[in-house]
């Protein structure tokens, strides 16, 4: 008696391919950073991507991006583009902390 064929899903097969692409991208970005001029554009095996933690990181990034798209919110890349192209000044909390530290040093 043959086993009934399983239906292939619509969501996870597509998402898995996005995750593997992102993991490979993360791997190559790190290799390019560390190897500088010696970088040859090598690709990693899936085993290497899993062992190096690239798959898990890519999974989080891709799923968060898909969730944001579903909610109609800007993705991480879109937020960065908005901040770079915006005419409104965004306050950097680190700068505020530095001002507080400088004021405390003057008072001390």
C-alpha distances in whole Angstrom, upper triangle without the diagonal:
4,7,9,12,15,18,21,24,28,30,29,28,31,33,32,33,36,36,36,39,41,40,41,44,45,45,47,50,50,50,53,55,55,56,58,59,57,54,51,49,46,42,41,37,35,35,39,39,37,40,43,42,42,38,39,42,41,38,41,43,40,39,43,43,40,42,45,44,42,45,48,49,51,49,50,51,53,55,56,57,59,61,62,63,64,68,68,69,66,67,66,66,67,70,71,71,73,76,76,76,79,81,80,82,85,85,85
4,6,9,12,15,18,21,24,27,26,24,28,30,28,29,33,33,32,35,37,37,38,41,42,42,44,46,47,47,49,52,52,52,54,56,53,50,48,45,43,39,37,34,32,32,36,36,34,37,40,39,38,35,36,39,37,35,38,40,37,36,39,40,37,38,42,41,39,42,44,46,47,45,47,48,49,51,53,53,55,57,58,59,61,64,64,65,63,64,63,63,64,67,68,68,70,73,73,73,76,78,77,79,82,82,82
4,6,9,12,15,18,21,24,22,21,25,27,25,27,30,30,30,32,35,34,35,38,39,39,41,44,44,45,47,49,49,50,52,53,51,48,46,43,41,37,35,32,29,30,34,33,31,34,37,36,35,32,33,36,34,32,34,36,34,32,36,37,34,35,39,38,36,39,41,43,44,42,44,45,46,48,50,50,52,54,55,56,58,61,61,62,59,61,60,60,61,64,65,64,67,69,69,70,72,74,74,75,78,79,79
4,6,9,12,15,19,21,20,20,23,25,24,25,28,29,29,31,33,33,35,37,38,39,41,43,44,44,47,49,49,50,52,53,51,48,46,43,41,37,35,32,29,31,34,33,31,34,37,36,35,31,32,35,33,30,33,35,32,31,34,35,32,33,36,35,33,36,38,40,42,40,42,43,44,46,48,48,50,52,53,54,55,59,59,60,57,59,58,58,59,62,63,63,65,68,68,68,71,73,73,74,77,78,78
4,6,9,12,16,18,17,16,19,22,21,22,25,26,26,28,30,30,31,34,35,36,37,40,41,41,43,45,46,47,49,50,48,44,43,39,37,34,32,29,27,28,31,30,29,32,34,33,32,28,29,32,30,28,30,32,29,28,31,32,29,30,34,32,30,34,36,38,39,37,39,39,41,43,44,45,47,49,50,51,52,56,56,57,54,56,55,56,57,60,61,60,63,65,65,66,69,70,70,72,75,75,75
4,6,9,13,15,14,13,17,18,18,19,22,23,23,25,27,28,29,31,33,33,35,37,38,39,41,43,44,44,46,48,46,43,41,38,36,32,30,27,25,26,29,28,26,30,32,30,29,26,26,29,27,24,27,29,26,24,28,28,25,27,30,29,27,30,32,34,35,33,35,36,37,40,41,42,43,46,47,48,49,53,53,53,51,53,52,52,53,56,57,57,59,62,62,62,65,67,67,68,71,72,72
4,6,9,12,12,11,14,16,16,18,20,21,22,24,26,27,28,30,31,32,34,36,37,38,40,42,43,44,45,47,45,42,40,37,35,31,30,28,25,27,30,28,27,30,32,30,29,25,26,28,26,23,26,27,24,22,26,26,23,24,27,26,24,27,29,31,33,31,33,34,35,37,39,39,41,43,44,45,46,50,50,51,48,50,50,50,51,54,55,55,58,60,60,61,64,65,65,67,69,70,71
4,7,9,9,8,11,13,13,14,17,18,18,20,22,23,24,26,28,29,30,32,34,35,36,38,39,40,42,43,42,38,37,33,32,28,27,24,22,24,27,25,24,27,29,27,26,22,23,25,22,20,23,24,20,19,23,23,20,22,25,23,22,25,27,29,30,28,30,30,32,34,36,36,38,40,41,42,43,47,47,48,45,47,47,47,48,51,52,52,55,57,57,58,61,62,62,64,67,67,68
4,6,6,7,9,10,11,13,15,16,17,19,21,22,23,25,26,28,29,31,32,34,35,37,38,39,41,42,41,38,36,33,31,28,27,25,22,24,26,24,23,27,28,26,24,20,21,23,20,18,20,21,18,16,20,20,17,18,21,20,18,22,24,25,26,25,27,28,29,31,33,33,34,37,38,39,40,44,44,45,42,44,44,44,45,48,49,49,52,54,54,55,58,59,59,61,64,64,65
4,6,6,7,9,11,12,13,15,17,18,19,21,22,24,25,27,28,29,31,33,34,36,37,38,39,41,40,36,35,32,31,27,27,25,22,25,27,24,23,27,28,26,24,20,21,22,20,17,19,20,16,15,18,17,14,16,19,17,15,19,21,23,24,22,24,25,26,28,30,30,31,34,35,36,37,41,41,42,40,42,41,42,44,46,47,48,50,52,52,53,56,57,58,59,62,63,63
4,6,6,6,9,10,11,12,15,16,17,18,20,21,22,24,26,27,29,30,32,33,35,36,37,39,38,35,34,30,29,26,25,24,21,23,25,22,21,25,25,23,21,18,18,19,16,14,15,16,12,11,14,14,11,12,16,14,13,16,18,20,21,19,21,22,23,25,27,28,29,31,32,33,34,38,38,39,36,38,38,38,40,43,44,44,46,48,49,50,52,54,54,56,58,59,60
4,5,5,6,8,10,10,12,14,15,16,18,19,20,22,24,25,26,28,30,31,32,34,35,37,36,32,32,28,27,23,22,20,17,19,21,19,18,21,22,20,18,15,15,17,14,11,14,15,12,11,14,14,12,14,17,16,15,19,20,22,22,20,21,22,24,26,27,28,30,32,33,34,35,39,39,40,37,39,38,38,40,42,43,44,46,48,48,49,52,53,54,55,58,59,59
4,6,5,6,9,10,11,13,14,15,17,19,20,21,23,25,26,27,29,31,32,33,34,36,35,31,30,26,25,21,20,19,16,19,21,18,18,21,22,20,18,15,16,18,15,13,16,17,13,13,17,16,14,16,19,18,18,21,23,24,24,21,23,23,25,27,28,29,31,33,34,35,37,40,40,41,39,41,40,40,41,44,46,46,48,50,51,51,54,56,56,57,60,61,61
4,6,5,7,9,10,11,13,14,16,17,19,20,22,23,25,26,27,29,31,32,33,34,33,30,29,25,24,21,20,19,17,20,21,18,18,22,23,21,18,15,16,17,14,12,15,15,11,12,15,14,11,14,17,15,15,19,20,21,21,18,20,20,22,24,25,26,28,30,31,32,33,37,37,38,36,38,37,38,39,42,43,44,46,48,49,49,52,54,54,55,58,59,59
4,5,5,6,9,10,10,12,14,15,16,18,20,21,22,24,26,27,29,30,31,33,32,28,28,24,23,20,19,18,16,18,20,16,16,20,20,18,15,12,13,14,11,9,11,11,8,8,12,11,9,12,14,13,14,17,18,19,19,16,17,18,20,22,23,24,26,28,29,30,31,35,35,36,33,35,34,35,36,39,40,40,42,45,45,46,48,50,51,52,54,56,56
4,5,5,6,9,10,10,12,14,15,16,18,20,21,23,24,26,27,28,30,32,30,27,26,22,21,17,16,15,12,15,16,13,13,17,17,15,13,10,11,13,10,8,12,12,9,10,14,14,12,15,17,17,17,20,22,22,22,19,19,20,22,24,25,26,28,30,31,32,34,38,38,38,35,37,36,36,37,40,42,41,43,46,46,47,49,51,51,53,55,57,57
4,5,5,6,9,10,11,12,14,15,17,18,20,21,22,24,26,27,28,29,28,25,23,20,19,15,15,14,12,15,16,13,14,18,18,17,14,11,13,14,11,10,14,13,10,12,15,14,13,17,19,18,19,22,23,23,22,19,20,19,22,24,25,25,28,29,30,31,33,37,37,38,36,37,36,37,38,40,42,42,44,46,47,48,50,52,52,53,56,58,58
4,6,5,6,9,10,10,12,14,15,16,18,20,21,23,24,25,26,28,28,24,23,19,19,16,16,16,13,17,17,14,15,18,18,16,13,11,12,12,9,9,11,10,7,10,12,11,10,14,15,15,16,19,20,19,18,15,16,16,18,20,21,21,24,26,26,27,29,33,34,34,32,34,33,34,34,37,39,39,40,43,44,44,46,49,49,50,53,54,54
4,5,5,6,9,10,10,12,14,15,17,18,20,21,23,24,25,27,27,23,23,19,18,15,14,14,11,14,14,11,11,15,14,12,9,7,9,9,5,5,9,8,6,8,11,11,11,14,16,16,17,20,21,20,19,16,16,16,19,21,21,22,25,26,27,28,30,34,34,34,32,33,32,32,33,36,37,37,39,42,42,42,45,47,47,48,51,52,52
4,5,5,6,9,10,10,12,14,15,16,18,20,21,22,24,25,24,21,20,16,15,11,10,10,8,11,12,8,10,13,13,12,9,7,10,11,7,8,12,11,10,12,15,15,15,18,20,19,21,24,24,24,22,19,19,19,21,23,23,24,27,28,29,30,33,36,37,37,34,36,34,35,35,38,40,39,41,44,45,44,47,49,49,50,53,54,54
4,5,5,6,9,10,11,12,14,15,16,18,20,21,22,23,23,19,18,14,14,11,11,12,11,14,14,11,13,16,15,14,10,9,12,12,8,10,13,12,10,13,15,14,15,18,19,18,20,23,23,23,21,17,17,16,19,22,21,22,25,26,26,28,30,34,34,35,32,34,33,34,34,36,39,39,40,43,44,44,46,48,49,49,52,54,54
4,5,5,6,9,10,10,12,14,15,16,18,20,21,23,22,19,18,15,15,12,12,13,12,15,14,10,12,15,13,12,8,8,10,9,5,8,10,8,8,11,13,12,13,16,17,17,19,21,22,20,19,15,14,13,17,19,18,19,22,23,23,25,27,31,31,31,29,31,29,30,30,33,35,35,36,39,40,40,42,45,45,46,48,50,50
4,5,5,6,9,10,11,12,14,15,17,18,20,22,21,17,17,14,13,10,9,10,9,11,10,7,9,11,10,9,5,5,8,7,5,8,10,10,10,13,14,14,16,18,19,20,22,24,25,23,22,18,17,16,20,21,20,22,25,26,26,28,30,34,34,33,31,32,30,31,31,34,36,35,36,39,40,40,42,45,45,46,48,50,50
4,5,5,6,9,10,10,12,14,15,16,17,19,18,14,14,11,10,7,7,9,9,11,10,7,10,13,11,11,8,8,12,11,9,12,14,13,13,16,18,17,18,21,22,22,24,27,27,26,24,20,19,18,21,23,22,23,26,27,26,29,31,35,35,35,33,34,32,33,33,35,38,37,38,41,42,42,44,47,47,47,50,52,52
4,5,5,6,9,10,10,12,14,15,16,18,17,14,14,10,11,9,10,12,12,15,13,10,13,15,13,13,9,10,13,11,9,12,14,12,12,16,17,16,17,20,21,21,23,25,25,24,21,18,16,15,18,20,19,20,23,24,23,25,28,31,32,32,29,31,29,30,30,32,35,35,36,38,40,40,41,44,45,45,47,50,50
4,6,5,6,9,10,11,12,14,15,18,17,14,15,12,12,11,11,13,13,15,12,9,12,13,10,10,7,9,11,9,8,11,12,11,12,15,16,15,18,20,20,21,24,25,25,24,21,17,15,15,18,19,18,20,23,23,22,25,27,31,31,30,28,29,27,28,27,30,32,32,33,36,37,37,38,41,42,42,45,46,46
4,5,5,6,9,10,11,12,14,16,15,12,13,10,9,8,7,10,11,12,9,7,11,11,9,9,7,9,12,11,10,13,15,14,15,18,19,19,21,23,24,25,27,29,29,27,25,21,19,18,22,23,21,23,26,26,26,28,31,34,35,34,31,32,30,31,30,32,35,34,35,38,39,39,40,43,44,44,46,48,48
4,5,5,6,9,10,10,11,13,12,9,10,7,7,7,8,12,13,15,12,11,14,15,12,13,10,13,15,14,13,16,18,16,17,20,21,20,22,25,25,26,28,30,30,28,26,22,20,18,22,23,21,23,26,26,25,27,30,33,34,33,31,33,30,32,31,33,36,35,36,39,40,40,41,44,45,44,47,49,49
4,5,5,6,9,10,10,13,13,10,12,9,11,11,12,15,16,18,15,13,16,17,13,14,11,14,16,13,13,16,17,15,16,20,20,19,22,24,24,24,27,29,28,26,23,20,17,16,20,21,18,20,23,23,22,24,27,30,31,30,28,29,27,28,27,29,32,32,32,35,37,36,38,41,41,41,44,46,46
4,5,5,6,8,10,13,13,10,12,11,11,12,12,15,16,17,13,12,15,15,11,12,10,14,15,13,13,17,17,16,18,21,21,21,24,26,26,27,29,31,31,28,26,22,19,18,22,23,20,22,25,25,24,27,29,32,33,31,29,30,27,28,27,29,32,31,31,34,36,35,36,40,40,40,42,45,44
4,5,5,6,8,10,9,7,9,8,8,10,10,14,16,16,13,12,16,15,12,14,12,15,18,16,16,19,20,19,21,24,24,24,26,29,29,29,32,34,34,31,29,25,23,21,25,26,23,25,28,28,26,29,32,35,36,34,32,33,30,31,30,32,35,34,34,38,39,38,39,43,43,42,45,47,47
4,6,5,5,8,8,5,8,8,10,12,13,17,19,20,16,16,19,19,16,17,15,18,20,18,17,21,22,20,22,25,25,24,27,29,29,29,32,34,33,31,28,25,22,20,24,25,22,23,27,26,24,27,30,33,34,33,31,32,29,31,29,31,34,34,33,37,38,37,39,42,42,42,44,47,47
4,6,5,9,10,8,12,11,13,15,16,19,21,21,18,17,20,19,16,17,15,19,20,18,18,22,22,20,22,25,25,24,27,29,29,30,33,34,33,31,28,24,21,20,24,24,21,22,26,25,23,26,29,31,32,30,29,29,26,28,26,28,31,31,30,33,35,34,35,38,39,38,41,43,43
4,6,9,9,8,12,12,13,15,15,19,20,21,17,17,19,18,15,17,16,19,21,19,19,23,23,22,24,27,27,27,30,32,31,32,35,36,36,34,31,27,24,23,27,27,24,26,29,28,27,30,32,35,35,34,32,32,29,30,28,30,33,32,31,35,36,35,36,40,40,39,42,44,43
4,6,5,5,9,10,11,14,15,18,21,21,17,18,21,20,17,19,18,21,23,21,21,25,26,24,26,29,29,29,32,34,34,34,37,39,38,36,33,30,27,25,29,29,26,28,31,30,29,31,34,37,38,36,34,35,32,33,31,33,36,36,35,38,40,38,39,43,43,42,45,47,47
4,6,6,10,11,13,16,17,21,23,24,21,20,24,23,20,21,20,23,25,23,23,26,27,25,27,30,30,29,32,34,34,34,37,39,38,35,32,29,26,24,28,28,25,26,30,28,26,29,32,34,36,34,33,33,31,32,30,32,35,35,34,37,39,37,38,42,42,41,44,46,46
4,6,8,11,13,17,19,22,25,26,22,22,26,25,22,24,22,26,28,26,25,29,30,28,29,33,33,32,34,37,36,36,40,41,40,38,35,32,29,27,30,31,28,28,32,31,29,31,34,36,38,37,35,36,34,36,34,35,38,38,37,40,42,41,41,45,45,44,47,49,49
4,6,9,11,14,16,20,23,23,20,20,24,23,20,23,21,24,27,25,25,28,30,28,29,33,33,32,35,37,37,37,40,42,41,39,36,33,30,28,32,33,30,30,34,33,31,34,37,39,41,39,38,39,36,38,36,37,41,40,39,42,44,43,44,47,48,46,49,52,51
4,6,8,11,13,17,20,21,17,18,21,21,18,20,18,21,24,22,21,25,26,25,26,29,30,29,31,34,33,34,37,38,38,36,33,29,27,25,29,30,27,28,31,31,29,31,35,37,39,37,36,37,34,36,34,36,39,39,38,42,43,42,43,47,47,46,49,51,51
4,6,9,12,16,19,20,17,17,21,21,19,21,19,21,24,23,22,25,27,25,26,29,30,29,31,34,34,34,37,39,38,37,34,30,28,26,30,31,29,29,33,33,31,33,36,39,41,40,38,40,37,39,37,39,42,42,42,45,47,46,47,50,51,50,52,55,55
4,7,10,13,16,18,15,15,19,19,17,19,16,18,21,20,19,22,24,22,22,26,27,26,28,31,31,30,33,35,35,33,31,27,25,23,27,28,26,27,30,31,29,31,34,37,39,38,36,38,36,37,36,38,41,41,41,44,46,45,46,49,50,49,52,54,54
4,7,10,13,15,12,12,16,17,15,17,15,17,20,19,18,21,23,22,22,26,27,26,28,31,31,31,34,36,36,34,32,28,27,25,28,30,28,29,32,33,31,34,37,40,41,40,38,40,37,39,38,40,43,42,42,45,47,46,47,51,51,51,53,56,55
4,7,9,12,10,10,13,14,13,15,12,14,17,17,15,18,21,20,19,23,25,24,25,28,29,29,31,33,33,32,30,26,25,24,27,29,27,28,32,32,31,33,36,40,41,40,38,39,37,38,37,40,43,42,42,46,47,46,48,51,51,51,54,56,56
4,6,8,6,6,10,11,10,12,10,11,15,15,14,16,19,19,19,22,24,23,25,27,29,29,31,33,34,32,30,27,25,24,28,30,28,29,33,33,32,35,37,41,41,41,38,40,37,38,37,40,42,42,42,45,47,46,48,51,51,51,53,55,55
4,5,5,6,9,10,11,13,11,11,15,16,15,16,19,20,19,22,24,24,25,28,29,29,31,33,34,33,32,28,27,26,30,32,30,32,35,36,35,37,40,43,44,43,41,42,40,40,40,42,45,44,45,48,49,48,50,53,53,53,56,58,57
4,5,5,6,9,10,11,10,8,12,14,12,13,17,17,17,19,21,22,22,25,27,27,28,31,32,31,30,26,25,25,29,30,29,31,34,35,35,37,39,43,43,42,40,41,39,39,39,42,44,43,44,47,48,47,50,52,52,52,56,57,57
4,5,5,6,8,10,10,9,12,14,14,15,18,19,19,21,23,24,25,27,29,29,31,33,34,33,32,28,27,28,31,32,32,33,36,37,37,39,41,45,45,44,41,42,40,40,39,42,44,43,44,48,48,47,50,52,52,52,55,57,56
4,5,5,6,8,8,9,12,13,14,15,18,19,19,21,23,24,25,27,29,29,31,33,34,33,31,28,26,26,30,31,30,32,35,35,35,37,39,43,43,42,39,40,37,38,37,40,42,41,42,45,46,45,47,50,49,49,53,54,53
4,6,5,6,5,6,9,10,10,12,14,15,15,17,19,20,21,23,25,26,27,29,30,29,28,24,22,23,26,27,26,28,31,31,31,34,36,40,40,39,36,37,34,35,34,37,39,38,39,43,43,43,45,48,47,48,51,52,52
4,5,5,6,5,7,10,10,11,13,15,15,17,19,20,21,23,25,26,27,29,31,29,28,25,23,24,27,28,28,30,33,33,33,36,38,41,41,40,37,38,35,35,35,38,40,39,40,43,43,43,45,48,47,48,51,52,52
4,5,8,8,9,11,13,14,16,17,19,20,22,23,24,26,28,29,30,32,33,32,31,27,25,26,30,30,30,32,35,34,35,38,39,43,42,41,38,38,36,36,35,38,40,38,39,43,43,42,45,47,47,47,50,52,51
4,6,8,9,10,11,13,15,16,17,19,20,22,23,25,26,28,29,31,32,30,29,25,23,24,27,28,27,29,32,31,31,34,36,40,39,38,35,35,33,32,31,35,37,35,36,40,40,39,41,44,44,44,47,49,48
4,6,5,6,9,10,11,13,14,16,17,19,20,21,23,25,26,27,29,27,26,22,20,21,25,25,24,27,29,29,30,33,34,38,37,36,33,33,30,30,30,33,35,33,35,38,38,37,40,43,42,43,46,47,46
4,6,5,6,8,10,10,12,14,15,16,18,20,21,22,24,26,27,25,24,20,18,19,22,23,22,24,27,27,27,30,32,35,35,34,31,32,29,30,29,32,34,33,35,38,38,38,40,43,43,43,46,48,47
4,6,5,6,9,10,10,12,14,15,16,18,20,21,22,24,25,24,23,19,18,19,22,23,23,25,28,28,29,31,33,36,36,36,33,34,31,32,31,35,36,36,37,40,41,40,43,45,45,46,49,50,50
4,5,5,6,9,10,11,12,14,15,16,18,20,21,23,24,23,22,19,17,19,22,23,23,25,27,27,28,31,32,36,35,34,31,32,30,29,29,33,34,33,35,38,38,38,41,43,43,43,47,48,47
4,5,5,6,9,10,11,12,14,15,17,18,20,21,23,21,20,16,14,16,19,19,19,22,24,24,25,27,29,32,32,31,28,28,26,26,26,29,31,30,32,35,35,35,38,40,40,41,44,45,45
4,5,5,6,8,10,10,12,14,15,16,18,20,21,19,18,14,13,14,17,18,18,20,23,23,24,26,28,32,31,31,28,29,27,28,28,31,33,32,34,37,37,37,40,42,42,43,46,47,47
4,5,5,6,8,10,11,12,14,15,16,18,20,19,18,15,14,16,19,19,20,22,24,25,26,28,30,33,33,32,29,31,29,29,30,33,34,34,36,38,39,39,41,44,43,45,47,49,49
4,6,5,6,8,10,10,12,14,15,16,18,17,16,13,12,14,17,17,18,21,22,23,24,26,27,31,30,30,26,27,26,26,26,30,31,30,32,35,35,36,38,40,40,41,44,45,45
4,6,5,6,9,10,11,12,14,15,16,15,13,10,9,11,14,14,15,17,19,19,21,23,24,28,27,27,24,25,24,24,25,28,29,29,31,34,34,35,37,39,39,41,43,45,45
4,5,5,6,9,10,11,12,14,15,14,13,10,10,12,14,15,16,18,20,21,22,24,25,29,29,29,26,28,27,27,28,31,33,33,35,37,38,38,41,43,43,44,47,48,48
4,5,5,6,9,10,10,12,14,14,14,11,12,14,16,16,18,20,21,22,24,26,27,30,30,30,27,28,27,28,29,32,33,33,35,38,38,39,41,43,43,45,47,48,49
4,5,5,6,9,10,11,12,11,11,8,9,12,13,13,15,17,18,19,21,23,24,27,26,26,23,25,24,24,26,29,29,30,32,34,34,35,38,39,40,41,44,45,45
4,5,5,6,9,10,11,9,9,6,7,9,10,11,13,15,16,17,19,21,21,25,25,25,23,25,24,25,26,29,30,31,33,35,35,36,39,40,41,43,45,46,47
4,5,5,6,9,10,10,10,8,11,12,13,14,17,18,18,21,22,23,24,28,27,28,26,28,27,28,30,32,33,34,36,38,39,40,42,44,44,46,48,49,50
4,5,5,6,9,9,10,9,11,14,14,15,17,19,19,21,23,24,24,28,27,28,25,27,26,27,29,31,32,33,35,37,37,39,41,42,43,45,47,48,48
4,5,5,6,5,6,6,9,11,11,11,14,16,15,17,20,20,21,24,23,24,22,23,24,24,26,29,29,30,33,34,35,36,39,40,40,42,45,45,46
4,5,5,6,7,7,10,12,11,12,15,16,16,18,20,20,21,24,24,25,23,26,26,27,29,31,32,33,35,37,38,39,41,43,44,45,47,48,50
4,5,8,10,10,14,15,14,16,19,19,19,21,24,24,24,27,27,28,26,28,29,29,32,34,34,35,38,39,40,42,44,45,46,48,50,50,51
4,5,9,10,13,16,14,14,18,19,18,20,23,23,22,26,25,26,24,26,26,27,30,32,32,33,36,37,37,39,41,42,43,45,47,48,49
4,7,9,12,14,12,13,16,16,15,18,20,20,20,23,22,24,22,25,26,27,29,31,31,33,35,36,37,39,41,42,43,45,47,48,49
4,6,9,11,9,9,13,14,12,15,17,18,17,20,19,21,19,21,22,23,26,27,28,29,31,33,33,35,37,38,39,41,43,44,45
4,7,8,6,6,10,10,9,12,14,14,14,18,17,19,17,19,20,21,24,25,26,28,30,31,32,34,36,37,38,40,42,43,44
4,5,5,6,9,10,10,12,14,15,16,20,19,20,18,20,20,22,23,25,26,28,30,31,32,34,36,37,38,40,42,43,44
4,5,5,6,9,10,11,12,14,15,19,18,19,16,18,17,19,20,22,24,25,27,29,30,31,33,34,35,37,39,40,41
4,5,5,6,9,10,11,12,14,18,18,19,17,19,19,21,22,23,25,27,28,30,31,32,34,36,37,38,40,42,43
4,5,5,6,9,10,10,12,16,16,17,15,18,19,21,23,24,25,27,29,30,32,33,34,36,38,39,41,42,43
4,5,5,6,9,10,10,14,13,14,12,15,15,17,19,20,22,23,25,26,28,29,31,32,34,35,37,39,40
4,5,5,6,9,10,13,13,13,12,14,14,17,18,19,21,22,24,25,27,28,29,31,33,34,36,37,39
4,5,5,6,8,12,13,14,13,16,16,19,21,21,23,25,26,27,30,31,32,34,36,37,38,40,41
4,6,5,6,9,10,11,11,14,15,18,20,20,22,24,25,26,28,30,31,32,34,36,37,39,40
4,6,5,8,8,9,8,11,12,15,17,17,18,21,22,23,25,26,27,29,31,32,33,35,37
4,6,9,10,10,10,13,13,17,18,18,20,22,23,24,26,28,28,30,32,33,34,36,38
4,7,9,10,11,15,16,20,21,21,22,25,26,26,29,30,31,32,35,36,36,38,40
4,5,8,9,12,14,18,20,19,20,23,24,24,27,29,29,30,33,34,35,36,39
4,6,9,12,15,18,20,19,20,23,24,23,26,28,28,29,32,33,33,35,38
4,6,10,13,16,18,17,17,21,22,21,23,26,26,27,29,31,31,33,35
4,6,9,12,14,13,14,17,18,17,20,22,22,23,26,27,27,29,32
4,6,9,12,11,12,15,16,16,18,20,21,22,24,26,27,28,30
4,6,9,8,8,11,13,13,14,17,18,18,21,22,23,25,27
4,5,6,7,9,10,11,13,15,16,17,19,21,22,24,25
4,5,5,6,9,10,11,13,14,16,17,19,20,21,23
4,5,5,6,9,10,11,12,14,15,16,19,20,21
4,5,5,6,9,10,11,13,14,15,17,19,20
4,5,5,6,9,10,11,13,14,16,17,19
4,5,5,6,9,10,11,12,14,15,17
4,5,5,6,9,10,10,12,14,15
4,5,5,6,9,10,11,12,14
4,5,5,6,9,10,11,12
4,5,5,6,9,10,10
4,5,5,6,9,10
4,5,5,6,9
4,5,5,6
4,5,5
4,6
4
